[in-house]
């Protein structure tokens, strides 16, 4: 299989796992149930994922990548704090009529609620956030014209503060019942969190 097909298979399994977790609950869903629903053999499932909780990793990674790519694509003239807020609005606001994006956000809400009672699922979320911060550091370094400085203290601080702000926003939204759009949606909350952290972001 090509790497593209492997990635597609992983994402398909992830979406299937998320749907089953939401429909039947984490405890009631087995890895074998996910494999069967995704149309793959159990041995194929375990080739990609060690546990059923890890199966949602690609789904969370897609969301994190959208946020990081939105920062990369933000207008170069924008200062870092403005670029981060712009990216949050782009990545966390479903476009009108984009039911897939809205559905994905609702899956994230349900999965984060499950994670409160599942250390394994919480670990998957923590890893996804950590990986996103590391990737964001590289993007911020490149925006600053410092391609070799992604590991510097200032860049890592900026990425960490920005990542924590967006994470706080998404987790706060997930804990409530507000829709994915509007003043209490994840994009609006992320912009508020980033604005509150602007001093640290601008200083870094």
N, C-alpha and C positions, 0 to 999 in steps of 0.2 A: 504494500500500500504506500502511496505517496504521503508525504508529511501533511499535505492539504487534506487528504481523505482521512488521515488519522485525527487531525484536529476537528474535522467535521463530525467524526464518529464520537469523539470525546464530548463535544458540545451537545450532540443529540442525546447522549446518555445523561448529561448534566440536566438538560431540560426535562427529560423523562423523570429523573430522580426528583427534581424540584416539584413537578406536578404531582407525583405520588406522595411525597412528603406532605404537601399541602392538602391533598385529598384524603389521605388515610392516616397521616401522622407519622412521625419519625420512627417511633417504636414499632409500629405495625408494619413498616415497610422493610423488607429484606433486600439484600443485594441481588438475590436471585429474582425477586419481583421486578426490580429495575431492569435487569438484563432481559427478562422475558418481554417486558413492555417496550423496551427499546429495540427488540428484534435481534439481540446478539446472544451468544452463548455465555454462560457464567464465566467460563475461562477467559473469554474476551473481556468481560467486565473487569476481572481481576488483573488482566494485563495492563489496563489503564489506571485502575484505582485500587488501593489497598483496602479501603473500607467504603461502606455506603455513604458515610458523611463526606468523604473526599470527592464523591461523584459530582458534587455541586461546584467544585473548584473552577472549572472552565466558565460557568455562568457568572460567577463573581468576578472572574478575571476579565470577562468581556466588559462589564460595567466599569471596572477600574481603568481598563484601557481606553474606554470612551472619554473618561475624565482627563486622563493624561494627554490623549491625542487632542482634546479640545484646548488644553493649555498650549500644546505645541503649535496649534493652528491659530491661536489668538493673534490679533494684529501686533506686529513687532514693535509698533510705536507705543503700545500700552505699557505703563510701569507694571512690575510684577503683581502688586496687589490687585490692580484693575484687570490684568490678564487672568488671574485666578478666579475673580468673580465672574468675568465674562465666560470662562470655561465652565464654571459650575452651572450657570444658566443654560448653556448649550447642552451639557451632558446630562443634566438631571431634570430637564423639562421635556416631557413627551410632546412631540409635534401633534397638532390637531389631526385626529383621525389615525394616528399611529397606535393601533391597538396592541401591537406586539411590544412596544416600549412600555406602555402602561401596564400590560400584563407582567412584564419582567420586573417592574418596580414593585408590583403587588406580591410577586413571588419573593423578592428580597425582603419585603416587610414580614411576610409569614416566616421566612427562614430565620431572620434575626430574632423574631419572637421565640422560635423553637430553640435557638442557640442559648437563650437565657437559662434553659434547663438541660442543655447538652454541652458538656465540656468539649466533646469531639467536634461538634459543629462550630462552637465558639473558636476553637483552634483554627479551623479552616478559614473563618472570617478574619481572624487575626493575621494569618499568613497572607491572605489576599491584600489586606491593608498594608502590610509591611512591604510586599512586593511592589505595590503601587507607589509607595513613598520612594522606594529605591529607583524606580523608573522615572518618577517625577523629578528626582534630583538630576538625572541626566538631561532631561528636557530643559530644566531651569538653567543648568550650566551652559547648554548649547545656546539658549536665548541670550545669555550674558556674554556669549563669545568665549566661553571657557570650557571647551569640550573635554579637557582632561581634568577638570576640577569637580566632577560630580561627587567625589568623596570629601570635599573640603567641609570644614565646620559650618561656614556660612550657608553653603548650598544645602547641606543636610538639614540644618536648622530650618531653613525656609520650607523645604519639602515636608519635614516633619510637622511643622506648625500648620501648613496648609492641609496636609493629609488628616491631621487630628481635627481640624475645623470641619472638613467635609464629613468625616466619619461621625462626629458628634451630631451633625445635622441629620444625616441619614438615619442614625440610630434613634434620635429623638422623634423623627417623623414616623419611623417604623413602630415605635411604642404607642403611638396615638392612632386616631382614626381619620385624620385629615386626608383629603384627596391628594393625588400626586401633583396637582397644579394649584396655584393660588398662594396666598400669604403664609400658609402653614405647610406648603409642599416642600420636598427636599431641596429644590433649587433655591427657593426663597430663604429657607433656614440656613443653607450653606453660605449664601451671600451675607446673611447677618453675622454668621460665625466668622467668616473671613474679614468682614469689616471690623469686628471686634478685635481681631488679631492683627489688624493692619500695621500697628506700630512695630510689632515683631517682624512682620513680613518685610516692611519697608527698610527696617534697620538691617536685616540680614542681606 
